[in-house]
Amino acid sequence: MLRCLLKLLPRLLILGMVPGLARAAERVPIRDLAFLDVQGQVIHPADNNTARAVVLVFLSPECPICNQYTPELNHLREAYPPAVEIYGVVADPSLRRAAIARHAAEYKLSFPLVVDTTGELAAACRPTHVPEAFVLTPRGEMAYRGRIDDQYAAPGRRNAQVSHRELADAIDAVLAGRAPAVAQTDPIGCRFESARVERPVTYAREIAPILHARCAQCHRPGEVAPFSLLTYQDAAKRAEFISQLTQERRMPPWLARPGQVEFLHARRLTDRELELLEAWAKAGAPEGDAEDAPPVPEFSTGWPLGEPDLVLTMPEPFEVPAEAADIFRFFVIPIDLPEDKVVAAVDFRPGNPKVVHHAILYLDASGVARQLDANDPQPGYEGFLTGGFRPSGSLGFWAPGYSPRFLPPGVGQRLSQGSDLAMQLHYHPSGKAETDQSQVAIYFAKQPVERYLSGVAIVDFDVNIPPGEARHKMEHSFTTPVPLEVLDVTPHMHVLGTEMRLTATLPDGQTQPLVWVDWNFNWQEQYTYAEPVHLPAGTRLDLEAWFDNSSGNPYNPNQPPQRIVFGEETNDEMSICALRVLESTDPAEKKLLRQALSRNMQQQLNDPRVMLNVMQFISRGGGSEKKDPASLLKALRVDEE
């Protein structure tokens, strides 16, 4: 079981750090923001895991100097690879979106043009003129601000030739991993005008961009959310409900508490967005000017990452009944490969988004999952967590709102010849009979891979939650004997869980928060760090978990409450935090880590009380092995060879 827990690890996403670049005093929270361009397409800078620089250029269609710079900005967009993201930003609230879009088309902008309807980009950058350029690292650290080049000596005074190209020089410096020689210049252009006229918040101007960028991925026809939020009519009748759920932070679903550590693509609305949604609802949900409204976003009907190298489809459709408890079911798909492969990206496409809640993509090289599937007359077989087999690997995790990404260059996941995909799907019945036939797309690495993904699971077997206890706390620790480069973290509890926190205590005594979630079993998540977290050898990982086994817990399946111990079923409990790490290239370090994890598990099982709980689990028919202690203990071991 431990081995499969180590493989309970989803996708990888890293935004490249700029080595050697001194931190600037100013920082723009680009990772927290989501925008719409003038065509209505969603832009999230954190989606690009190969990004090495982000360029924001504040513009105004009313400024002739901005318009004169359009060809130069187009040239810059064409000159740099996709690792450099260049955005134009219009932040003047007096300009209508439709007019801005017409201007972009007329001047043939080759870069996305963003309308800063919330004012957050302008507030963070504080431009003084248009055009004014800002070069940021993927963290949002400001490396350069100022003019594009010295084409203009002053408004109305154009130089005969350009001799200094500060914006291009700054981009080159950031790409080279060094600070620009010139960090700031005086921009030449029109004054940046930010009209502060009191007017009501409207759907067209402020609310539609928020809903389209933050909510529409799930809240659109055919997707998992119960209603669409693509039109004014959709949103206006639910204005107060939207305000309530967002103010309570129940939507969009994001369980990690802020201020602990920075995660990529956090589905957490900014304070400004919350303020606008609340103000709109209180004002009676006015629609506003149609010229301000963004077009309805278009969502890809194909695979977003392009044509896959391999597509795996459930062999036959599965019928989801109209009325049932949540369904956890495994579907086994043979992967016919002539040789071992290295995976660079994985994407999942739910066959029926109305009922597919999430997917975990295990690999099984033993054939056990295939046999379990054959023994069940229906498509697939019922299973929870690891499904009765010990996974040989993982291809990741999917939940609504997830965006697929390629792994960074030089990093890959192993896919062995002869493996089966054992895909666990969690279904939510919709109230009417549905069918599902989901698919998985696999992209193989085209370049050499230097590092592979591995895992570390912090597992607390001492689950013994008394009935009636509303805040039962569990604690467990593991000390790593080798350095760890941690990419993401996946907490796991069941329906009684309320909170989980993982903290690293470094050898020098300093502490590093890794994650703290307010747990909800219905919204399980993998949290990817904005940058890999480096933990030196000797770091202690402290896991704390809280459970509510009182009658006041609406999720408690037992009324009256009963004593709950360790187990795989939903009505049992677990306390697990899985970390995806970059596998060490030193065989001795890999062995040390396996041995330390094995000893940590064995020490727990040497406790008679813990063993009693595990034996109770076995007696109830739980576990992925036979109902005997020897086979279960064998499953829990980590190979030490």
N, C-alpha and C positions, 0 to 999 in steps of 0.2 A: 504493500500500500504506500509506503513512503516513496518508493520510486515513482509511483504514479502521481503522488502529490507533488514531487519535484517536477513532474511534467505538466502540471496544471498551470500552464503558462501561456498567455496569449501573445499578442503582436508586439513588435518592436518599433520604436520611433525615436530618433535622436535629431535634435537640431544642432548643427555644428557650432562649437565654440570657436572663437577666433583666438588662437594661442598668441601670447605675447602682447595683446592689446591692453593697454592700461585702462582701467575702468574710468569712464567719464563721470562727472558729477551728476549729469542729467540722464534720465532714463524714461523711455516711452513704453507704456505697458501694451505693446503690440500683441503679445501672446494672449492677453485677456480680451481682445477686441475681435469683432467680426463685422465685416462691411458688405455693402452691395456696390458693385460698379454701376455705371449708368445704364447698362443693359439688364440690370437686375440680377446678375450672377453673384453668388456668395463668395466672398474672399476671406479666408482665414489664414494669416501669415504662418501660423503654426502647422498648417497642413503640409508644408514643404519641408521634409526632413533632410533635404540636401541644401537648404538655404544657408548662405554664408554672409549675406548682406541684404539689408532692406533699405530701399531708398524711397523717401517721401518727398514729393515736390509740390508745394502749395501753389495753386494756380487760380486765375480768374479769367473767364472768357471776356470780361470787359477790359482787361489790361492788354494793350498792344504789345508790350514787351514780352508778356507770357506767350502771346500768339507767335511772336517772332522766334521764340525758343522751341516751338513745337518740332521743327525738323531736327534740331540737335538732340532733343529728348528721344525722338524716334530712333536716331542713330545710336544713342547710348543703349536703348532697349535691344537693338539688333546686335550690338557689339559684344554684349555680355551674355554668358550662359544663363540657363534658368536658375542657377544657384544665386543669382542677383535678382531680387524682386524689386521692380520699379513701379511705383504708383503715383499718379497725379491725384491731388486732393483739392477739392473745391469746398470751402467752408463758409461761404457767404450765404446767410439764410434768406437774403432777398432774392436769390436766383432760383428759378424753378428747375426741377430735375429735367423736365422735357426739353427745356431750352439748353441746358448743359449737355444733354445727350445729342441734340442737333449740332451743337458746336463741336463736340468730339468727332462726330461723323464728318462734318465739313472739313475739319483740319486733319482728318485721317490719323488720329492718335493710334499708335501701335501698342501702347501700354494701357493698363486698366486705369480708368478715371473714377475715383471714389467721391461720393457726396457725403461729407461729414455732418450728417443730420443731427447727431447727438452732441456735437461740439467737443467730443473727447480728444480727438487728435489735435485740434487747435489748442485746447487747454493744456495738453501735455507738451506740445512742441513750442507753443507761444511764438509763432512767426510774426515778423514785423513788416514783411513785404511779400509781394508776389511778383515774380517767382522767387521762392526761397526753398533750398534743398536741405534735406536732412539725411545723413547716412548713419544707419543703425546696425549694430550687430544683431544676430537672432535673439539675443536676450533683451534687446531694446536699448542697449547702452549707446549713447550718442557719440559717434566718432567724429562727425563733422556737421557743421551747419553754416549756411551762407549762400553765396552766389554759385551759379552753374559754371561760369567762366568770366573772363574779363572782356566779353564782347561789348559791354556798355560801360563807359566811364561814369555816366550819370544819365538820368532820364533825358532822352532827346539827344544824347551825345554818344554816338556809336563809334568805336575804334575801327581803324582800317583793317586790322587783323587781330586774331585771337592769339595771345601768347601764354596765357595761364588757364589751365583747365582744372580748376580745383576740385570739382565734383568727380570727374573721372579719376584724378589722382587719389582722392580719398577712397573711392571704390577699390582701386588697385591695391592701395595699402591694406585695407581690411581683408581683401582676398589673400594677400601675402602674409597675413598674420601680424601686422605691425600697425602702430598708430600713424595716422596721416601726418605729414610734415607740417601741414597747416590745418588746424582743427576748427577755425572759425574765420569767416570773412564777412564783410558788410554786403548784404544783398542789394542789388540795384533793380528797381522796378517800381511798381505802384504800391502805395501803402496798403497793408493788410487791413481790410475793413470787416469788423465783426459787429454787425448791426444788433444792438440790444433793445429791440422793440418788444414790449410786452404783448404777447398774443397767445391764444390758446394752443395747446398741443393738439395736433390733428393726426388722424390715421395716415393720411397721404404723406405728410412730411416726415414725421418722427416714428410712428408706430409700425407702419408696414415694413420699413427696413429692419426693425428689431425682430418682428415676427418671421419675416422671410429668412433672415440670417440665422436666427437662434432656434426657431421652432418648426419651420416648414419641412425640414428633413423627415420628421415623423408625422407632423400634422398636415397631411395631404391625402387625397383620395388613394385608397388601396394600401396605405401604410398602417403601422401598428397602433398609432394614436386613434382615439375614438372619434375625433372630428377634425375637419380641415380648418386651417387658419390662413388660407391663401387670398381671401377677398375681404373687402370691408364688411360685407354682410356676415361672413363667417365670424369675424372678430368682434364686431360691434355688439352683437347680442350676448356676447360672453365677456364684455369688457370688465365688469366687476369680478367675475370669476377668475379671469386671467390675472387681474391685479392681486386678488387674494392669494392665489397659488404661488405667484412669483414673489410676493412680499414674504410669504412663509418659507420661501426657498424650497418648496416642494417641486417646482418646475422652473427651468428644465432640471431633470434628475441629475444631481451631482452631490455625492455624500461626503466628499473630503472637506474637512474644515479649512478655511483660509488661514494664511499666515504661518503655516507650519513649514511647507516646502513648496516649491513651484512645480506645477505639473503642466504638461502640454495639453492644449485643446480642452481646457476645463470648461464644462458646460455650466458656467456660473455667470449670471447677468451682472453687469457692473452696477454700482450704486446709481449712476446717472440713468441707465436704462430702467431700473426699478422706479426711479423718480418720475420718469416720463410716462410709464405705464399707469402708475397710480394717478398722476395728474389727468391723463386722458380719460380714465374711468370716472373720476370725480367731475369732470367737465361735461359728462354726458356722451362721451365717445363721438366727438365731431369728426366728420369725414375729411373736410378740408378741400383744397384745390386739386382737381384731377391732374393738373400739370405738374404737381409735386409728387405724384404717386409713382413708385417704381413698377416696372413690368413684373408680372408673375414669374418667379424664377423657373428655369427649365432644368429638369433633372435628367441625368444621363440614363438612357434605356439600355446601353451596352455596359461593358465592363469599364469602369472609370480609368483603370491603369492600362487599357489597351487590350489587344488580343492575347489571351493567356496561352501558355505552353501546354496546359492540361486542364480540362474541365471535368470534374467528377459530379455525377448526378445521382440522386437517390434512385435505386433500381426500379421502384414503383411508388406511386403516390400513397400517402398515409392519410386516412380519414380521421379528422379531429371531430369528436362529437360536439353537439350543440351545448350540452350541459355535462360538466365533469369537473373534478378537482384538477389542479395544474398537472400536466402530463410531462414526465421526463422519459424520453425514449431515445435509444441508440439505433443508428442506421449504419450498417457496415458496407463500405464500398471498396472492392479490391483496387489497388493501384498497380497497374501493369507497367512496370519499368524494366528496361533491359539492363540497367545498372543503377548504382547509388547516384543520387542527385543532391544538389544544394539549392535550397529554396531562397529566393530573394524577396518574394512577396506572396501574400495569400489574400484572397477576397472571398466573401461569402454572400450569396444571393438567396434570401428567403423565397421559397416558392409561393408562400402566402403570408405577406407581412402582417395581415390582420391577426394571425394566431401565433406566429413565431416570436417568442420573447427574447431568447438568446441561444447561442450555439457555442459549444466547446468542441474543438477539432482535435481529437486524440489520434495517435498512431498506434497500431497493434501489429507486432511482428510475430506473435505467438500463434495466431489462428484461433485463440479462445473466443474473441468477440464474434468471429465468423460462425463458430459453432453455436454460440448462444443465440445468434440471429436465426440459424437454421432450426433450432429447437422451438422457436416461437412461430405459430401459424400465421400471424399478422406480419406486415412489413416491419422490420426492425424488432427490437425487444425492449421491454421496460427496464430502466436502469437509472440509478442516481449516482452522482459524483463520478466514480471511475468505472462503473458499469460491469463489474465482475471480472475484469482483466487488469493486468499490470501494463499500462501504456509504455511503449518503447520510445515515444516521443510525442510532440505536439506541433500542430500547425497554427494554433492560436485560438482566438476567441472573437465572437461577434455579438454586438448588442445594437439596438436601434440608435442611429446617430453616428455610428462608427464609420470613419473614412479610411479606406485601405491606403497603405503607403509601402513604398519599397524600403527595404533595409538600407542603411548607409553602405557606401562602398566598402568592401572588405569584410562585411559581416553577413553570416548566413545561418540557415537552419538545416540540419541534416535530414534527408529523406532516404531511407534504406530500401534497396530492392526487396520485393516480397512483402512490403508493409501493406496493411489495410487502413483505410480511413475509417475510424469508429467515431461517428459524429453524434454527439449528444445534443438533442434539441429539446428546449423547454417550450411547451405549448400552453397558451392561454385560450381556452374555449371562448368563442365570440358570442354565443347565444344562438347560433345556427350552425348546422353541420358544414364543415369546411374540409378541403383537401390541401395537402402540401407536398411538394416535390422540390426540395431545395438543392442548390448547387454550390460547389466550391471551385474557385479558379486558382491555379497554381502557376507562379512565374519562377522559372529557374534562373540562377545567377549566371550572368554572361561574362563576368570578370572573375579573376582569382579571389578566393575568400581566405582571409588570414585568421579570423576569429569566428567562433561558433557560440551559439546561445546555450546556456546551461541554467540550472536552477538550484535554489536553496529554499527549503520549506521549513519554517518554524512551526512545529506542531505541538500543541499541548494536549496530552491524552488524559490529564487529570480533570475530566469533565464530570462533575458531581454537583448538580444544581438542586438545592432543597426546594420542595414545593412552597409556594407563597413568598419566596424571597424576590423582592422587586429590583434589587441592584446587587446581584452576585458578581464578584470580581474574581477573575482568574489571571495568574501571572506565570510566565515561563521565559527562560533566557537561553540563548545559544551564543557561544563565543567562537568566532571564526579564527582558525589558526593561520589563515592565508589572507592576503588582500582580496577584496571584492570590488568589482566595478559593477554597480547595480543600475539596471536600466529602468525597471518598473517594479511595482508591488501590487499584489492581489490579495486583499483580505478575504476571509471566508468564515462565515458563521451560518446558523440556521435561523429559524423563525423567532427564537427567544433572544437572539443577539440584539443589543442596542448600541454599543460602541466598541471600537477596536482601535488601539494605538500601538504603533511600533516605533521604538526609539533606539538609536545607536549611541552607545557610550564609548568614545574613543579611548585608546590607551592612556592619553594624557588627561582623561577625566572630562573632557568637553563632550557635550551631548549634541546629537544631530537628529532632529525629528525626521521620520521617514514617511509616516502617514497617520492620520487620525480621522476616522470616519464615524458618522452617525449612521449606524447600520440599518439597511432595509433589504430584506431578503429578495424583494422583487426587483431591485436595481443593483445587481452585482456588477462590479466594474474592475477593470485593470487600470491602474494609475501610472502613467509614463512620466518620468522625471524630465523636466525641461533640459537638463544636462545629466549625464551619468553621475551617480553619487559614488565617490571613491572612499572606501572604508579600509583602513590599514589592518594588517594582521593584529590580532588581540582585541579587536572591537567586539563588544558585547551587544547583542541584539535583544532588547527587552520587549516582550509581547504582553500587552494588557488587554483584557476583554471583559465586557460587562454584559450581563444577561438579566432579563426580567421574566421570572417564572411565577408571577403573581396572577391572580384572577383579573387584575386590571389591565393586563396586556391583551389587547384585542387580537393579537396574532397567536396567542397561546392555544395550541390545539387541544389541550386537556382542561376540562372544567368539571370538577375541581382540579387544580394543578397537581402534577405528579412529579416525583423525583426523576430528573433527566440525567443520563450519562452519555458517554461517547458513542457515536454511531453514525452511519452513512445516511440513514433515512431522514426525511425532512423533520419528523417528529423527534429525532435524536438531536444531539448538538455536536458542534465541532468548534475548535479555535485554531485556525490555521492562517498564516500569512506567508504567501509564496513570493519569492523574489526571483526575477530573471536577471542573470548576470552574464557577463562575457566570460566564457570558459577560459581558464588559464592555459597557456601554451606549455607550461612546465608539468610533465607527468607526475612529478613528486608532489607538487601542490594540489593537483587534482586528487591524488590518493589521500593526502592529509585531510582534505575537505570531506571526502566520502567517509573516512574513518571517524572524523569528529561528529558528523551527522549521525552515524550509526551508534556511536557511544551515547550521544544525547538521547536518542530513542531508547536505547537499552537501559540507561539509568532510570528513565521514567518507568519502564516496564518491570524493573527490579523492585519498585515500590508495591507492596502487597495490595494496598488500597487501589492503586491505578490498575493493577493486574485484575483485581476483582471486577472493576468496571468493564475492562476489555472482555473478560470472560462472560459477563452478563450480555455483552454485545454479541458474542459468539453464540450463546445459548438461545438468543432470539432469532438466530438464523442470519445474522448480519455478516458482513465481510465479503471479500471477493474470493475467499478460498473456502475449503471445506470447513465443517463445524468442529474443528479441533485446534487446540492451542498451537501445536507445532507448525501447522501450515500457515496460520495467521502470523505467528512470529517470523516465519520465513519471509512472508510477504512484506513485513515491516522493515526488514533488514536492508541496509545499503551495502552493496558489494564492497569488500575491502581489499580485493586483490590488486 
